[in-house]
Amino acid sequence: MSGTRTIAGARIFDGLEWHDDAALLIGEGRVLSILADAALIDDAETVHAPGQLLVPGFIDLQVNGGGGVLFNERPTLQGIQGICSAHAPFGTTALLPTLITDTSKVTATAIAAGIEAKAARVPGFLGLHLEGPHLSIARKDAHDPSLIRPMETRDLDELLSCAAALGCLMVTIAPENVAPEQVKALADAGVIVSLGHTDADYKTACIYAAAGALAVTHLFNAMSGLGHREPGAVGAGLAIGALHAGIIADGFHVDPAAMGIAIRGKQGPGRMFLVTDAMSTIGTDMTRFALNGREVFRMGGRLTLADGTLAGADIDMISSIRFVHETLGLSLEEAIRMASSYPADVLGIGARKGRLMPGADADFVILTPELRVQSTWIGGQKTFEQILQ
């Protein structure tokens, strides 16, 4: 079996269950099988990882930047490469570079860069997430209100024309500025429509879910809240089984108590999944950066505008996993699924991403028992390794 490789000695989580005293067999960028150590292939290269944990690679569907790069400021192939590289040390093997509300010109440039990145097979690049500009000004948060606008025919046509070329395309929209018919057209074309930055009530959210919306963006943040007489967009995200819900697990965007209640209360089959909403600060010692001409400040794990408005998050995916596992008390298995198999299912790519089943992409992370990233592998190739002391 020339060209194959085994990762031996680690405790392996395939996305469903653990395998002890086993080895992961990979070849041509894919998972071949999980074997007992005693059945190691003689002519396969063996990587030894004794005492470590081997888990599916993390998938982040909302990444604004990393490594000093903000996608809005550098919507280019090189910008995408920089963002993907910056998140690999934190176990992210696939992500959607996310464009925050911007001009039509910047949006078109970002889409072109995404198509170029897909053609170039940039490691870790899955597609794009366009968060805006068709949002609610009332729930704008850090988005520039002067750039928020209704979805017009030309906007819809642009999204429909690029969806297939990007591979995966996710768009965050608000019912206030997008019609149900437009959502249906996007969903029919395979675009993942997520409801966010909206003041929509529960009944309106139900209408948009029926039209094809599949998710809600950063649950609780920038949306109508859960009330006992009006469940709002938050209630819709929890009660409507067809909707998945992204959530930021940094302890600032959502109180741990509310996060735990939401996770326990989520109606399936849609799942709660982790997103970082990470900005350019990840992997750097930056203390400030610019967003649409406004300064964002980094302090104490928070990113804020001058008026204190949260502006994205300063957290990576392995830290998010540790938070929901250690602070919320979720099982390690469920915490990992929230960062791997559940986001893969949102995009409809669960057969090849987010689980270590035969035929799936060989995207995985080797962790220490303390849940620190030891190495990250994308398509069977090591893209990051921490030299342990």
N, C-alpha and C positions, 0 to 999 in steps of 0.2 A: 504494500500500500504506500508506494512512494509519494512524498508530498504531504503525508498526513502528520499530525502532531497530537500528542496526548498531554493533557494537563492533569498531573497525578498528585495525590496526597491531600487535596483540599476536600472539605465537606461541600457537596454540590447541591444547590437549590435550583431546580429546573423551572421554577415558576409555579409548580404545584406541590412538590414534595422534596424532601432532602434525600440525598444519596450519600451514605457513609462508606468509607473504604472503597471509593470509586474513582474513575478517571473520565475526563471529557475527551472524546475523540473528535477531532475536527479535520477538515480537508477542503480545499478549494473555497475557503471562506465560509463554509457552512458546518453546522453540527452534524456529525455522522451518528454518534450514539454516546451513551453513558455506560461505561464498562466497569466491572469489578477490577480492582488493581491487579489481581492475579491474571487477568486476561489481557494485559497490555500487549499492543501490537509490536512485534519484534523490530520491524524496520521503520517504525514511526519515531520521530524526534520526541523526546519526553521533556516536559517542563515540570519541575518538582515544586509543589506549593504546600509543603506539610504544615498542618495546623491552621491553614487559612480557610476562608469561605469563598466559594466561587458562585456568583449569582448572575442573573441576566443583566445586561447593560441597561443603564437608566435612560429614559426617554423624556425629554423636556419639550413641551408644546408651547412654551412662552418664554423666549429668551431674547431680551432686547439688546444684550451686548455681553462683553467679557474681554479680559485681556487688554483693557484700555480702549476697546473698540465699541462704539455705539452704532447700531445698524443704521439709525436715522442719519448719522453724520458720515458714515462710510458705507453706503448701499452699493457695494461692489463685490466682485468675486473675492478680492483680497480681504475685504471686511468680513465676509462669510467664513473664509478660511481661518481668520484670526479668532472669530467667536467660537467656532467649533473646536479649535485647538485649545482655547482657554478653558473650556469646560471638561475636556477629557481627563485632566488630573482629578476631577471630582466624580468620576465614574459615569459621566454622560456620554453615551455612545451614539446617540441620535437626537437631533433637536430641530426645532423650527425657528430660525432667526425671525424675530418679530419686529415689524415696523409699526411704530406708534404714529398716530394721526399726523399726516404731513401733507405737502402740496401734491397735486396730481403729477408734477414732474418727478418729484422724489419717489413717489409710489411706482411710476413706470420704470424708473431706473432700478429700483429694488427688485421688481419683477424680472427685469432683464438679467440682473445679476444672479437671481435665483435659478433661472433657466440655464445660465452659464455654469453655475455651480453643480447642477444636476448632470449636465453633459460632461463636466470635468470629474465627476464622481468624488467630490470632496468628502473625505472621511467624516462621518457624523452628520452630514447634511441630509435632511429628510424632505424639506420643502419650505414653504413660507407661512407665517402667520401675519395677517394684516389686521392690526387692532385699530380700526378706524379707517377712514375719517367719518363714517356714517354712524355716529353715536349721538347721545343726548347731551346737550350743553348743560342741562341741569345736573348731570352726573359725570361731568367731564374729568374731575380730579386733576391730574397733571397734564391732561391733553390740552393743547392750545385751542381755545374756543373759536378763534378766528379761522381755524382750518376745518372745523367740523361742518358737515353739510349733508344734505339728502343724497341718496343714491340715485343717480340719473341713468338713463339708458346707456350712455357711453361707458359709465363705470361698470355696469352689469356686463356689457359686452366684453370689456377688457378682462374681467375676472373669468368669464366663461371661456375666452380664447386662450388663456394661459394655464388653466387648471390642469389639463392633461400634460402639458410640457413641464410643469413643476413637479409632478408626481403626487405630492401632498400639498393641498392648499387649505388653510384654515382662515376664516374671517370672523372677526368680532363685530357684531352690528347691534344697533338698538332699534326696536320697533318704531320709535319716534321718527326715524329717518330712512327706513327701509320697508317696503310693502311685502305682505305675505307672498304675493306672486313672485317677487324677486327672490325671496328665500327659496321658494320651491324650484325656481329655475337653477339656482346655485346648487341646491341639494341634488337635483336630477343630474347635474354635471359632475357630481362626486366631490363638490366643495363641502368642507366641514364648516357649518354655520354655527357660531357660538353667540349666545345672547350676553351682552355686557354693556357697562356704562349706560344703564337704562333706568328710567323711572317707571317702566311698564308695570301694570298691575298683574295679578295672578292670571286672570282670564285672558289677557292679551298674550302673556307668555305661553299659555296653553295653545292659543291659536297659532303661534309661531312654531311651537314644537310640532304641531300637527302638519304645518307646512314643510317641515324638514329640518328645523334646527336640531342639533344633536348635543349641544353642550351649553354650559354657562361659564363665563370667563371670571376668574378669581372670585369665587363665591364670597358673598357678603360685601365685598368692596365695590363701590361705584354702582350700586343697584338698590332698588326699593327693598326695604327690609321685611322681615317676617313679623307680621302682626297677627293678633288673635282673630281679627275680623277681616283683615286683608293680608293674605300670605305673601303678596308681592313676588318679585323675581326670585328672592331667596327661597321662598316657599315652593315656587315652581321648580327650581333646581333640585330641591329635595324630594318633592312629592311626585314629579313626573318621571316615570320609570325610563322613558326614552331618552332623557337628558343625562349626560355625564356632567360632572362638576369639577372644574379645576380649583385648587385651593393653594394658597401661599402659606407655608408652614414655618414662618420665622418668628412667631410670637408677637409681632407688631401689627400685622395686617388683620389678624383674627385672634381674639383671645383664646387660649387653650381650651377653656371650658366650652365656648361656643363651637370650636372646631370639633371637640369630642362629641358634642350633641349632634352636630351635623353628620359626622361620619356614621354614628350609630343610627341616625334617622333617615339616611339616604335610601329611597325606594329604588330597587333594581328593576330591570337588569342594568341600567346605567350605573356607573361607579364614580366614586370620588377619586380623583387622581392629583398627584402633586405637580405643581409648576413652580419654578423659581421666580419668574418675572424679573430675572437678573438683569442688571445694567452693566455698564462698561467696567465697573469697579472690581468685578470678580477676577481673582488672580493677580491683583495689583495692590499698591499702597496708596492709590489715589484718594484724595480727600474732597474733590469737587469735580464737576464736569458740566458741560452745556447740553441742554435739551431744548430744541426749537428756540434758541436764543436766550433761554432762561438758565440761571445757574442752579445746579442741584448740589446739595451739601451732604457729605457722608460723615456720620457721627454715631457711635454706639450701636452699630448694626442697622441703622436707619438711613434712608435716603429721602431728603425732603427739599421742597422748594423753600424760598426765603420765608414764606408765610406759614411753613410747617406742614403743608400738604405732602403726603407720601408720594414719592415719585419713583415707582419701581421698587425692587427689593435688592438687598445686599446679602444674598444667601445662595449657596450652591446646592446641588441635589443630594449629595451624601449627608450634608448637614440637615437637610429637610427630613431625610429618612431617620437620622438619629433623633430629631425632635419628636416626630410622631411615635417613635418606638420608646424613647426614654421619658419624654415629658407626658405624652398622652397615654402611654401604656399599651399601644397596639403591639401585636405580635410582630416579630421581625419579618416573618413571612408576608404579613399583610402590608407592612411598611414598604417592603421591596416591591410587592405587586403594585402598590400605588405609584411607584416610580418607574415601572417597566411594563408589565402586561396590561394594566388598565389604560395607560395612555396609548399603547399600541392598538388596543381595541377601539378607542375613540376614532383612530384613523383608519380602522378596518384592515390593519396589517398584522394582526395577531398571529397569523400563521408563520410569519417570518421574523418578527421582532418581539421582544419582551418575554420570550420563553426559550428555554434551551432544549427544544425538541428536535428529532431528526429532520433535517431539511431546512431548519431555521438558520438565519444568519448567525455566524459565530461572533456575536457581540456579547461580551461578558466582562465582569469586573472581579478581580481578586481582592478580597478585603481581609484585614487583620481581624482577630476576634474582638477588638475594640471598635470595629466598624470604621477603620481608616483605609483609604484606597491604597493598595499596594501596587496594582497595575490595572490598566484599562486596555481592552482588546476590541478592535472593530474589524469585522470581516476576517477574523482569525489572525490579524496583525496587531502586535503590541504597539499602542500609540502613546502610552505613558507608563513609566515605572518609577516608583518611589524607592530610593536607596535607603533601606532601613538600617538604623544604627544598632 
